[in-house]
Amino acid sequence: MDPRIAHLASFIRDNYHRRLSLAEMAETVKPLTVAALPSFQGVHGDLAERYLTQVRLEKARLLLETEFLTVKEVMNRVGMSDASYFARSFKRHTE
């Protein structure tokens, strides 16, 4: 695995709770550019943004299973703000 891609995956896992843009993700692994981010798909089976969403949803699932939090509190902790998108994505992720 390209160490830059591994670094990007680690960065996403460590910062999933923040609002991350593609440009910021690319900036963390210079000289990897936004144009090179699709190579991330070959390593993790999905684009960087979808990997970020996947990490967030997995963290949300763990929080919902182990903490006494509302859905809104969980969304805030994992960096998601659109309740409708969260609900649809979470349902697909857990089915």
SEKOLVEX-677769 format. One record per atom (N, C-alpha, C): x, y, z; residue in one letter; residue number from 1; atom name. Coordinates in steps of 0.05 Angstrom, whole numbers, always signed. Example, Ala and Ser with C-alpha at 12.3 -4.5 7.8 and 13.67 -1.06 7.14 Angstrom:
2
{{+264,-114,+156},A,1,N},
{{+246,-90,+156},A,1,CA},
{{+264,-66,+156},A,1,C},
{{+257,-45,+142},S,2,N},
{{+273,-21,+143},S,2,CA},
{{+258,+1,+157},S,2,C},
***
This chain:
95
{{+17,-24,+0},M,1,N},
{{+0,+0,+0},M,1,CA},
{{+18,+25,+0},M,1,C},
{{+10,+44,-16},D,2,N},
{{+24,+70,-17},D,2,CA},
{{+23,+82,+11},D,2,C},
{{+46,+90,+23},P,3,N},
{{+45,+102,+50},P,3,CA},
{{+28,+127,+51},P,3,C},
{{+26,+142,+29},R,4,N},
{{+10,+166,+29},R,4,CA},
{{-20,+159,+32},R,4,C},
{{-28,+137,+19},I,5,N},
{{-56,+129,+22},I,5,CA},
{{-61,+119,+50},I,5,C},
{{-42,+104,+61},A,6,N},
{{-46,+95,+89},A,6,CA},
{{-47,+118,+108},A,6,C},
{{-31,+139,+103},H,7,N},
{{-32,+163,+119},H,7,CA},
{{-59,+177,+117},H,7,C},
{{-70,+178,+93},L,8,N},
{{-96,+191,+89},L,8,CA},
{{-117,+175,+104},L,8,C},
{{-117,+149,+102},A,9,N},
{{-137,+133,+116},A,9,CA},
{{-135,+138,+147},A,9,C},
{{-110,+139,+157},S,10,N},
{{-106,+145,+185},S,10,CA},
{{-116,+173,+192},S,10,C},
{{-111,+192,+175},F,11,N},
{{-120,+220,+180},F,11,CA},
{{-150,+220,+181},F,11,C},
{{-164,+206,+163},I,12,N},
{{-193,+206,+163},I,12,CA},
{{-203,+193,+189},I,12,C},
{{-191,+170,+197},R,13,N},
{{-200,+157,+222},R,13,CA},
{{-196,+175,+246},R,13,C},
{{-175,+191,+246},D,14,N},
{{-169,+208,+269},D,14,CA},
{{-185,+234,+269},D,14,C},
{{-195,+242,+246},N,15,N},
{{-209,+268,+244},N,15,CA},
{{-237,+266,+233},N,15,C},
{{-249,+243,+235},Y,16,N},
{{-276,+239,+224},Y,16,CA},
{{-297,+258,+235},Y,16,C},
{{-293,+267,+259},H,17,N},
{{-312,+284,+273},H,17,CA},
{{-311,+313,+263},H,17,C},
{{-291,+320,+247},R,18,N},
{{-288,+347,+237},R,18,CA},
{{-300,+349,+209},R,18,C},
{{-306,+373,+200},R,19,N},
{{-315,+377,+172},R,19,CA},
{{-290,+377,+155},R,19,C},
{{-287,+356,+139},L,20,N},
{{-264,+352,+122},L,20,CA},
{{-271,+356,+92},L,20,C},
{{-255,+371,+78},S,21,N},
{{-259,+374,+49},S,21,CA},
{{-239,+356,+35},S,21,C},
{{-244,+351,+10},L,22,N},
{{-225,+336,-6},L,22,CA},
{{-198,+350,-7},L,22,C},
{{-199,+376,-10},A,23,N},
{{-174,+392,-11},A,23,CA},
{{-158,+388,+15},A,23,C},
{{-171,+389,+38},E,24,N},
{{-157,+385,+63},E,24,CA},
{{-145,+357,+65},E,24,C},
{{-161,+337,+56},M,25,N},
{{-151,+310,+57},M,25,CA},
{{-126,+307,+39},M,25,C},
{{-127,+319,+16},A,26,N},
{{-104,+318,-2},A,26,CA},
{{-80,+332,+9},A,26,C},
{{-85,+354,+23},E,27,N},
{{-64,+371,+34},E,27,CA},
{{-48,+355,+55},E,27,C},
{{-61,+336,+69},T,28,N},
{{-47,+321,+90},T,28,CA},
{{-27,+301,+79},T,28,C},
{{-29,+295,+54},V,29,N},
{{-12,+274,+42},V,29,CA},
{{+3,+285,+18},V,29,C},
{{+12,+309,+19},K,30,N},
{{+27,+320,-4},K,30,CA},
{{+49,+301,-11},K,30,C},
{{+56,+297,-36},P,31,N},
{{+46,+310,-59},P,31,CA},
{{+21,+298,-71},P,31,C},
{{+6,+282,-56},L,32,N},
{{-19,+271,-67},L,32,CA},
{{-38,+295,-71},L,32,C},
{{-51,+296,-94},T,33,N},
{{-69,+318,-100},T,33,CA},
{{-98,+308,-101},T,33,C},
{{-116,+326,-103},V,34,N},
{{-144,+319,-105},V,34,CA},
{{-148,+301,-129},V,34,C},
{{-134,+307,-150},A,35,N},
{{-136,+290,-175},A,35,CA},
{{-127,+261,-170},A,35,C},
{{-109,+257,-151},A,36,N},
{{-99,+231,-145},A,36,CA},
{{-116,+216,-124},A,36,C},
{{-135,+229,-112},L,37,N},
{{-151,+216,-91},L,37,CA},
{{-167,+192,-101},L,37,C},
{{-175,+191,-126},P,38,N},
{{-189,+166,-135},P,38,CA},
{{-172,+141,-131},P,38,C},
{{-145,+143,-130},S,39,N},
{{-129,+119,-125},S,39,CA},
{{-135,+107,-98},S,39,C},
{{-146,+124,-80},F,40,N},
{{-154,+115,-54},F,40,CA},
{{-175,+93,-56},F,40,C},
{{-191,+94,-77},Q,41,N},
{{-212,+74,-82},Q,41,CA},
{{-201,+46,-83},Q,41,C},
{{-178,+43,-96},G,42,N},
{{-167,+16,-99},G,42,CA},
{{-158,+4,-73},G,42,C},
{{-152,+20,-53},V,43,N},
{{-142,+11,-28},V,43,CA},
{{-165,+4,-9},V,43,C},
{{-185,+22,-8},H,44,N},
{{-207,+18,+12},H,44,CA},
{{-234,+12,-1},H,44,C},
{{-234,+8,-27},G,45,N},
{{-259,+1,-40},G,45,CA},
{{-278,+24,-44},G,45,C},
{{-269,+48,-39},D,46,N},
{{-287,+71,-42},D,46,CA},
{{-271,+96,-43},D,46,C},
{{-284,+118,-52},L,47,N},
{{-270,+143,-53},L,47,CA},
{{-266,+154,-25},L,47,C},
{{-248,+173,-22},A,48,N},
{{-241,+184,+4},A,48,CA},
{{-265,+195,+19},A,48,C},
{{-283,+209,+5},E,49,N},
{{-307,+220,+18},E,49,CA},
{{-325,+197,+28},E,49,C},
{{-328,+177,+13},R,50,N},
{{-345,+155,+21},R,50,CA},
{{-332,+139,+44},R,50,C},
{{-305,+137,+44},Y,51,N},
{{-291,+124,+66},Y,51,CA},
{{-296,+141,+91},Y,51,C},
{{-294,+167,+89},L,52,N},
{{-300,+185,+112},L,52,CA},
{{-328,+179,+123},L,52,C},
{{-347,+178,+105},T,53,N},
{{-375,+172,+114},T,53,CA},
{{-377,+145,+127},T,53,C},
{{-363,+125,+116},Q,54,N},
{{-363,+98,+127},Q,54,CA},
{{-352,+98,+155},Q,54,C},
{{-330,+112,+159},V,55,N},
{{-317,+114,+186},V,55,CA},
{{-337,+128,+205},V,55,C},
{{-349,+150,+196},R,56,N},
{{-368,+164,+213},R,56,CA},
{{-392,+146,+221},R,56,C},
{{-402,+132,+202},L,57,N},
{{-425,+114,+208},L,57,CA},
{{-418,+91,+227},L,57,C},
{{-394,+81,+224},E,58,N},
{{-386,+60,+242},E,58,CA},
{{-382,+71,+271},E,58,C},
{{-371,+95,+273},K,59,N},
{{-368,+107,+299},K,59,CA},
{{-396,+113,+311},K,59,C},
{{-415,+122,+294},A,60,N},
{{-442,+128,+303},A,60,CA},
{{-455,+102,+313},A,60,C},
{{-451,+80,+299},R,61,N},
{{-463,+55,+307},R,61,CA},
{{-452,+47,+335},R,61,C},
{{-426,+50,+339},L,62,N},
{{-414,+43,+365},L,62,CA},
{{-425,+61,+387},L,62,C},
{{-428,+87,+381},L,63,N},
{{-439,+105,+401},L,63,CA},
{{-467,+98,+408},L,63,C},
{{-483,+92,+388},L,64,N},
{{-511,+85,+394},L,64,CA},
{{-514,+59,+409},L,64,C},
{{-495,+41,+405},E,65,N},
{{-496,+16,+420},E,65,CA},
{{-486,+18,+448},E,65,C},
{{-468,+36,+453},T,66,N},
{{-454,+37,+479},T,66,CA},
{{-459,+61,+497},T,66,C},
{{-471,+82,+486},E,67,N},
{{-475,+107,+501},E,67,CA},
{{-505,+113,+502},E,67,C},
{{-513,+128,+521},F,68,N},
{{-540,+137,+523},F,68,CA},
{{-542,+166,+512},F,68,C},
{{-541,+167,+485},L,69,N},
{{-541,+192,+471},L,69,CA},
{{-564,+194,+451},L,69,C},
{{-573,+218,+446},T,70,N},
{{-594,+221,+425},T,70,CA},
{{-580,+218,+398},T,70,C},
{{-597,+214,+378},V,71,N},
{{-586,+213,+350},V,71,CA},
{{-572,+239,+343},V,71,C},
{{-584,+261,+351},K,72,N},
{{-572,+287,+345},K,72,CA},
{{-544,+290,+359},K,72,C},
{{-542,+280,+383},E,73,N},
{{-516,+281,+397},E,73,CA},
{{-495,+263,+383},E,73,C},
{{-504,+240,+374},V,74,N},
{{-486,+222,+359},V,74,CA},
{{-477,+235,+333},V,74,C},
{{-496,+247,+319},M,75,N},
{{-489,+260,+293},M,75,CA},
{{-468,+282,+298},M,75,C},
{{-472,+298,+319},N,76,N},
{{-453,+319,+325},N,76,CA},
{{-425,+308,+331},N,76,C},
{{-425,+286,+346},R,77,N},
{{-399,+274,+353},R,77,CA},
{{-384,+262,+330},R,77,C},
{{-399,+253,+310},V,78,N},
{{-385,+241,+287},V,78,CA},
{{-382,+260,+263},V,78,C},
{{-390,+286,+267},G,79,N},
{{-385,+306,+246},G,79,CA},
{{-406,+307,+224},G,79,C},
{{-430,+297,+230},M,80,N},
{{-451,+298,+210},M,80,CA},
{{-473,+317,+219},M,80,C},
{{-485,+333,+201},S,81,N},
{{-504,+352,+209},S,81,CA},
{{-531,+349,+195},S,81,C},
{{-533,+334,+174},D,82,N},
{{-558,+331,+159},D,82,CA},
{{-572,+305,+169},D,82,C},
{{-593,+309,+185},A,83,N},
{{-607,+286,+197},A,83,CA},
{{-618,+267,+176},A,83,C},
{{-629,+277,+155},S,84,N},
{{-641,+260,+134},S,84,CA},
{{-619,+243,+121},S,84,C},
{{-597,+256,+114},Y,85,N},
{{-575,+241,+101},Y,85,CA},
{{-563,+221,+121},Y,85,C},
{{-561,+228,+146},F,86,N},
{{-551,+210,+166},F,86,CA},
{{-569,+185,+168},F,86,C},
{{-595,+190,+170},A,87,N},
{{-614,+168,+173},A,87,CA},
{{-612,+149,+149},A,87,C},
{{-613,+160,+125},R,88,N},
{{-611,+143,+101},R,88,CA},
{{-585,+127,+100},R,88,C},
{{-563,+141,+105},S,89,N},
{{-537,+129,+104},S,89,CA},
{{-534,+108,+125},S,89,C},
{{-543,+114,+149},F,90,N},
{{-540,+95,+172},F,90,CA},
{{-556,+70,+166},F,90,C},
{{-580,+73,+155},K,91,N},
{{-597,+50,+149},K,91,CA},
{{-583,+32,+128},K,91,C},
{{-572,+44,+107},R,92,N},
{{-557,+28,+87},R,92,CA},
{{-532,+15,+99},R,92,C},
{{-519,+29,+116},H,93,N},
{{-494,+19,+128},H,93,CA},
{{-499,-5,+147},H,93,C},
{{-521,-5,+160},T,94,N},
{{-527,-26,+180},T,94,CA},
{{-543,-49,+170},T,94,C},
{{-553,-47,+145},E,95,N},
{{-569,-69,+134},E,95,CA},
{{-552,-91,+124},E,95,C},
***
